[in-house]
Amino acid sequence: MQLLDNEYRGVSQIGRGTQMREEFREKFRVLGLKIAYYRKLRGMTQEQLAEAIGRSVSFVSQIEANNAADVKGVSLETPRISYALSQGA
């Protein structure tokens, strides 16, 4: 029965959960770096991006500072952030 991906074969449930959390943290870290990169490329400040997506500067700052895994609603905000960055300052 192949219910588990080969990647997780033989890994305990507890270990797998920890591994998945770390993988998601890495993905959120990369997301934050990309958001900061494209925001700066577009000449936008964190304040301008926050205003464009209807969120606080603190929200944008936490995402860019690699705290995105701890911020609620990040994945739901990604399309709005992407749209705002495509529009520029």
Backbone as CSV, one residue per row, in Angstrom:
resi,resn,N_x,N_y,N_z,CA_x,CA_y,CA_z,C_x,C_y,C_z
1,MET,0.845,-1.175,0.000,0.000,0.000,0.000,0.889,1.236,0.000
2,GLN,0.765,2.062,-1.016,1.636,3.235,-1.131,0.875,4.503,-0.768
3,LEU,0.591,4.656,0.515,-0.109,5.847,0.957,0.841,7.008,1.217
4,LEU,2.085,6.695,1.448,3.074,7.736,1.733,3.938,7.970,0.510
5,ASP,4.312,9.202,0.316,5.274,9.506,-0.744,6.587,8.830,-0.408
6,ASN,7.353,8.505,-1.419,8.665,7.893,-1.188,9.529,8.753,-0.271
7,GLU,9.352,10.027,-0.367,10.145,10.969,0.425,9.938,10.748,1.922
8,TYR,8.743,10.318,2.317,8.418,10.165,3.726,8.413,8.711,4.178
9,ARG,8.749,7.794,3.319,8.729,6.375,3.660,9.681,6.108,4.831
10,GLY,9.164,5.451,5.857,9.994,5.086,6.998,10.163,6.183,8.030
11,VAL,9.588,7.346,7.807,9.700,8.442,8.762,8.504,8.373,9.701
12,SER,8.736,8.509,10.987,7.634,8.447,11.944,6.676,9.607,11.723
13,GLN,5.459,9.456,12.209,4.454,10.516,12.070,4.958,11.814,12.691
14,ILE,5.565,11.724,13.855,6.061,12.930,14.528,7.178,13.561,13.702
15,GLY,8.107,12.751,13.252,9.205,13.267,12.436,8.715,13.869,11.140
16,ARG,7.720,13.239,10.537,7.182,13.749,9.278,6.529,15.105,9.481
17,GLY,5.784,15.270,10.568,5.151,16.554,10.850,6.176,17.662,11.017
18,THR,7.239,17.358,11.720,8.317,18.333,11.912,8.980,18.667,10.588
19,GLN,9.222,17.647,9.781,9.849,17.866,8.476,8.963,18.726,7.584
20,MET,7.654,18.480,7.603,6.740,19.269,6.780,6.708,20.722,7.246
21,ARG,6.701,20.931,8.576,6.715,22.306,9.080,7.957,23.043,8.627
22,GLU,9.094,22.375,8.670,10.344,23.002,8.235,10.315,23.313,6.745
23,GLU,9.731,22.425,5.955,9.624,22.679,4.516,8.740,23.888,4.261
24,PHE,7.627,23.998,5.002,6.755,25.157,4.832,7.451,26.430,5.294
25,ARG,8.199,26.363,6.380,8.945,27.540,6.838,9.916,28.019,5.755
26,GLU,10.575,27.070,5.112,11.515,27.427,4.042,10.774,28.073,2.876
27,LYS,9.616,27.537,2.539,8.832,28.129,1.440,8.377,29.537,1.795
28,PHE,7.940,29.749,3.038,7.540,31.083,3.467,8.736,32.027,3.505
29,ARG,9.910,31.521,3.879,11.124,32.353,3.887,11.422,32.847,2.478
30,VAL,11.354,31.940,1.515,11.602,32.297,0.116,10.532,33.266,-0.375
31,LEU,9.280,33.033,0.002,8.194,33.944,-0.376,8.481,35.353,0.126
32,GLY,8.892,35.466,1.390,9.202,36.776,1.956,10.344,37.467,1.226
33,LEU,11.370,36.711,0.892,12.499,37.286,0.149,12.070,37.763,-1.236
34,LYS,11.222,36.989,-1.891,10.745,37.383,-3.227,9.866,38.623,-3.161
35,ILE,9.003,38.682,-2.158,8.148,39.860,-2.014,9.004,41.097,-1.801
36,ALA,9.994,41.017,-0.919,10.886,42.156,-0.668,11.637,42.542,-1.939
37,TYR,12.130,41.547,-2.669,12.883,41.804,-3.895,12.026,42.543,-4.925
38,TYR,10.848,42.015,-5.199,10.009,42.630,-6.226,9.436,43.968,-5.780
39,ARG,9.195,44.127,-4.493,8.734,45.424,-3.982,9.801,46.476,-4.231
40,LYS,11.045,46.143,-3.904,12.144,47.090,-4.109,12.400,47.329,-5.590
41,LEU,12.293,46.273,-6.383,12.471,46.397,-7.833,11.463,47.382,-8.424
42,ARG,10.253,47.373,-7.885,9.192,48.276,-8.355,9.280,49.660,-7.732
43,GLY,10.249,49.848,-6.835,10.422,51.152,-6.195,9.364,51.456,-5.146
44,MET,8.786,50.412,-4.567,7.743,50.597,-3.563,8.330,50.479,-2.158
45,THR,7.758,51.228,-1.244,8.105,51.088,0.170,7.170,50.046,0.788
46,GLN,7.507,49.604,1.975,6.604,48.692,2.680,5.269,49.371,2.945
47,GLU,5.312,50.646,3.212,4.085,51.396,3.456,3.189,51.401,2.215
48,GLN,3.792,51.619,1.047,3.013,51.638,-0.191,2.408,50.272,-0.492
49,LEU,3.192,49.213,-0.286,2.671,47.874,-0.525,1.550,47.556,0.463
50,ALA,1.746,47.898,1.728,0.717,47.653,2.741,-0.585,48.358,2.371
51,GLU,-0.479,49.603,1.932,-1.666,50.356,1.533,-2.337,49.715,0.310
52,ALA,-1.536,49.257,-0.635,-2.074,48.660,-1.863,-2.836,47.369,-1.597
53,ILE,-2.448,46.631,-0.541,-3.122,45.363,-0.254,-4.089,45.474,0.921
54,GLY,-4.187,46.666,1.483,-5.125,46.872,2.582,-4.715,46.203,3.879
55,ARG,-3.411,46.113,4.113,-2.902,45.511,5.338,-1.953,46.485,6.010
56,SER,-1.500,46.148,7.194,-0.607,47.030,7.948,0.837,46.881,7.466
57,VAL,1.625,47.892,7.782,3.056,47.846,7.490,3.682,46.700,8.273
58,SER,3.199,46.469,9.480,3.697,45.378,10.305,3.498,44.028,9.605
59,PHE,2.361,43.839,8.944,2.081,42.601,8.214,3.124,42.392,7.120
60,VAL,3.358,43.412,6.308,4.341,43.318,5.222,5.733,43.080,5.795
61,SER,6.070,43.797,6.852,7.379,43.659,7.482,7.599,42.246,7.996
62,GLN,6.589,41.667,8.625,6.731,40.312,9.157,6.918,39.291,8.037
63,ILE,6.227,39.476,6.939,6.388,38.559,5.809,7.813,38.660,5.260
64,GLU,8.267,39.878,5.051,9.598,40.081,4.478,10.709,39.676,5.440
65,ALA,10.435,39.710,6.742,11.450,39.369,7.740,11.463,37.880,8.052
66,ASN,10.910,37.102,7.153,10.902,35.645,7.282,10.068,35.140,8.451
67,ASN,9.057,35.905,8.840,8.137,35.468,9.881,6.797,35.061,9.277
68,ALA,6.759,34.862,7.968,5.500,34.599,7.280,4.806,33.346,7.784
69,ALA,5.553,32.357,8.217,4.932,31.125,8.697,4.125,31.382,9.969
70,ASP,4.443,32.459,10.672,3.749,32.790,11.911,2.633,33.808,11.711
71,VAL,2.504,34.367,10.514,1.504,35.392,10.232,0.282,34.716,9.629
72,LYS,-0.863,34.946,10.222,-2.094,34.325,9.716,-2.542,35.001,8.425
73,GLY,-3.000,34.203,7.470,-3.576,34.741,6.244,-2.593,35.048,5.140
74,VAL,-1.345,34.668,5.286,-0.350,34.996,4.271,-0.700,34.362,2.930
75,SER,-1.008,33.087,2.928,-1.272,32.427,1.651,-2.503,33.007,0.968
76,LEU,-3.468,33.478,1.749,-4.654,34.097,1.163,-4.360,35.484,0.614
77,GLU,-3.325,36.116,1.127,-2.954,37.458,0.684,-2.046,37.442,-0.545
78,THR,-1.456,36.302,-0.850,-0.471,36.240,-1.922,-0.983,36.790,-3.251
79,PRO,-2.201,36.460,-3.690,-2.667,37.043,-4.961,-2.756,38.570,-4.916
80,ARG,-3.201,39.126,-3.782,-3.278,40.588,-3.674,-1.891,41.216,-3.688
81,ILE,-0.951,40.589,-3.007,0.420,41.096,-2.990,1.005,41.046,-4.396
82,SER,0.794,39.934,-5.058,1.303,39.762,-6.434,0.710,40.826,-7.356
83,TYR,-0.581,41.066,-7.247,-1.237,42.075,-8.088,-0.673,43.459,-7.791
84,ALA,-0.549,43.783,-6.521,-0.023,45.103,-6.142,1.381,45.317,-6.670
85,LEU,2.211,44.274,-6.615,3.576,44.399,-7.119,3.611,44.497,-8.637
86,SER,2.639,43.909,-9.298,2.607,43.998,-10.760,2.209,45.385,-11.222
87,GLN,1.523,46.132,-10.360,1.086,47.499,-10.695,2.188,48.528,-10.467
88,GLY,3.100,48.237,-9.547,4.191,49.172,-9.245,3.722,50.309,-8.369
89,ALA,4.613,51.241,-8.142,4.327,52.377,-7.244,3.420,53.386,-7.901
